[in-house]
Structure formats: structure tokens, C-alpha cells
Amino acid sequence: MTTAFATTITDDGTTLEGPWRAPRQMLGDQTYDGHASVHDDAVAADLGLTGAPIEGPTHFSQLDPLGVALFGDRWFVDGCISAHFETMVVEGEQVRARARRTSPTTADATAVKHNDETVLTASLSVGAGPTLLSQRLAAVQARDPGDLFIIDRLSVGMRTGPHDATLTMSDHNGDLYPFSLADKLEAITEPSPWFATASPWGAPVVPSEMLSVMAHREGSGLPVRGPAVGLFVDLEVRRHQPVLVGASLNVDHEVVAVGQSRRVESYWTASTIRNDSGELVAEVLLHQGVFKASYAGYPTTNE
């Protein structure tokens, strides 16, 4: 069996570092609620952003080779990326991923630009245990969210689903993710034969960045007011067994926190991906913000 990655990883015994990569923008044509998303240049400009950001999970692919270097094949069995996005990346910019061992089963990771701006901070781990986002989520859950106007119809404990989460190689993933897995593998920063043809578990394994696509491509079905433009703030993907291309899977969603900052209202959704036997295959925790300025008539006294 071939190794998972040909990616060159430097390792000084404490810190692992991958190569510089230029991730591709694949959500320029994304739409929801009848409008373009923040990944569209014009929408990004209207919100005062310097460019249309590449979707945050794209950077998870640069963490996959580090996960394998740290934890071996187990990375694709029960590996977890738990990340907070700090700075957006636009197409043409280069990013490098680094990881520092903190225990036999954990590591801290970052992705940075050439100017040392931090793109994301993350924890990498295998097995059970606390993560970067478990701490961030607990802090949000302890705070009063205040008056909400876009996500006011959401409540902690609200559930939706099940939705189809099966990922094939050739099927289009809808308006939210207007590409197929085969399209993604043509552009992915870290190609692997385990993604494209076969893996130690038979069928190809799903790249970490595509777990959030599986969970959210049909939307959550939550009653968020709109039209309004959103973005990812935090994302955690955790495998409980190898996630295989073509496996029949479904996903349920639960709201686990709501809150706001000066520019956004936001909500945390915990999604569970299961197979037809009801076995837990993977979990996705997403903290999603909605720009207040993108919602018509948002009360200015609340900003």
C-alpha cells in the first residue's frame, strides 16, 4: 500500500512544518437564499472585506499530512481538527501549516501567511479528549447572547434532520458547494491516492476539508432570517471511524449555542454523521457568523 501523502514535511523533533501552498477558491459561484455568498468578490467588497475569502475548511487539507506524520494511519480512523479562523485568505496568497507535539495523542497547529499573519489556530488529536473548540464553546455557552435580530428564532437544543450526507466522487454537491469531490481533488493542496482510488479501508477516504461539506451541503434547515451573508468562525471535524467515499450516510444538526459580536450574530451547530446502522461515523461542530450589515433593516443601535 502506498503512503497517504507525498507532501514533504520537515520535523525537528518538536515542530512539524509543511510546504507553502496556494489554496484555490472554489466557492465563487456559491449561492443560498437566492443570493451570492461572501466568497463572491462583489459581496465581499460590499461588506468592506479586502477580497473574497477562500472557504476556511480548505486549509484543513494542509493539516492532513501533519496529522498522518504525527499519528500515522490512525489519523483517518479517529483524528480530529478543531480550528478557530483568524485571518481570511484570498486566491493567490500562500499558506504554510505547522504543528507542535503536546502529547502522544495531541498537537497544537497553526496556518500562517508569508507576512506571519495567522490564518487559523487549531488542535490536532486522535481519540477522545478536550479540543480547542470545546473550550471556546463552553465560554460562549456561559454568556448571555443579548438581543438578537437575525438568529432570534434559534434556541439551544433545536434539532433538524436527518439529511443525506453520502459523498460520491462525481455527484455535484448543490448550490452551497458547487463542485464534486473529483473537482475538489483536481484543486486540493495535498493530493493523495487514498482520496482518489483506494485506502487501507478499501474505498477512498474523505479528506478532512470535505467532512463539513458532507454535513452542511443541504443546509441545516434552521430558521435563520435572511437574506443575509454568513461566514465560518470556528470549525471542528472529528472522525469516529474511517469516512469512506460512497458510503451511505446521514446527518442530524443541533443548535448548541448562540451569541454575537460587534459585526455578527452567530450560532454553533453540532452535526452527527451516522451510517445506515446508526453507528456514529463523524461529528462536525460549526460556529457560523451572519454579518449584521448584510441584513436589511438591522437596528443600528445594536451595532
C-alpha positions, -999 to +999 in steps of 0.1 A: +000+000+000+013+034-009+017+061+018-011+086+022+009+117+011+040+126-009+040+160+009+074+170+022+072+175+060+101+189+080+103+176+116+129+189+141+116+165+168+091+191+183+076+210+154+064+198+120+061+221+091+045+216+057+054+234+024+039+267+012+007+262-008-016+285-027-052+272-020-078+276-047-112+294-044-140+270-053-170+289-038-171+319-062-204+305-075-219+296-042-255+307-036-281+304-008-313+322+000-313+334-036-281+354-034-243+351-037-222+344-007-192+362+010-170+342-014-182+363-043-159+393-050-188+419-052-204+407-020-171+407-001-165+443-013-199+454-001-191+441+033-158+460+034-136+430+030-103+432+011-113+402-011-135+372-013-122+347+013-113+311+004-135+288+025-119+281+058-121+243+056-099+244+025-069+249+049-077+216+067-061+198+037-027+212+047-032+198+082-039+162+070-003+154+061+008+167+095-019+146+112-006+115+094+031+124+103+021+128+140-003+099+144+001+075+114-029+059+097-049+064+129-054+100+117-081+087+093-097+065+120-104+088+149-085+120+141-098+155+149-091+190+137-105+218+159-099+252+145-105+289+150-102+310+119-084+343+124-075+359+090-090+353+056-071+341+026-078+352-009-068+332-040-031+338-049-019+341-013+003+313+001-002+295+033+020+272+054+008+248+081+028+239+113+022+216+142+038+212+176+035+179+196+019+184+230+014+147+239+014+113+222-022+120+210-023+158+207-007+187+189-012+224+185-013+237+150-013+270+130-015+281+094+002+313+085+008+336+055+042+348+043+038+380+064+033+358+095-004+366+098-022+337+114-048+322+092-060+297+119-051+281+152-061+246+159-057+215+180-050+182+163-057+150+182-067+113+180-091+096+203-113+113+229-104+144+249-108+182+250-102+203+220-096+239+212-133+244+204-146+226+234-131+254+254-143+282+231-179+267+230-181+265+268-172+302+271-199+312+247-225+290+264-217+308+297-226+342+283-259+359+277-262+365+240-282+397+243-309+409+219-308+390+186-325+400+153-312+375+127-310+343+147-337+352+172-357+322+162-330+298+171-328+282+205-303+259+221-314+223+217-332+229+184-327+200+160-331+193+123-325+164+100-318+138+090-303+150+057-283+129+032-246+130+038-234+105+013-204+117-007-196+102-041-168+110-064-188+125-092-220+140-078-224+178-076-228+190-040-255+216-046-257+254-046-238+256-013-208+236-026-210+239-064-184+212-072-179+174-070-153+156-050-135+148-082-134+186-089-120+192-054-093+166-059-081+184-090-075+215-069-067+201-034-034+214-020-024+179-007-034+151-032-034+115-020-040+082-037-061+074-005-085+101-015-087+092-052-086+054-057-083+032-026-072+033+011-063+007+037-100+005+044-110-003+008-128+027-007-111+061-008-112+081+024-128+116+026-104+145+030-108+164+063-119+196+044-148+177+028-164+165+061-180+199+066-193+197+030-210+163+038-225+178+070-238+211+055-243+208+018-281+205+021-282+233+047-291+230+083-328+238+079-326+262+108-348+293+108-321+320+103-336+352+090-325+365+056-313+372+031-281+378+050-244+368+044-225+345+067-190+331+073-173+304+093-157+314+126-148+281+141-149+245+128-142+211+142-143+178+124-139+145+143-138+110+128-150+081+148-142+056+121-128+060+085-152+081+065-154+064+030-164+078-003-197+063-015-208+051+020-245+056+027-246+083+055-270+108+070-266+138+092-285+155+120-280+190+134-284+205+169-280+242+179-257+242+209-250+279+214-260+314+201-242+347+205-230+379+189-201+403+184-199+438+171-202+428+134-220+394+135-247+373+152-236+337+154-246+302+162-229+269+169-243+237+153-232+202+163-238+178+135-236+140+138-229+118+107-242+082+110-243+052+087-274+032+079-269+010+111-270+041+133-232+040+141-215+073+147-191+079+118-181+116+123-190+148+141-188+184+128-190+214+151-196+247+132-196+282+146-212+303+119-215+341+119-240+362+100-230+398+091-253+423+107-246+448+079-259+423+053-294+420+068-317+448+056-331+469+084-308+457+111-312+481+141-282+504+141-285+510+178-275+474+183-242+475+165 
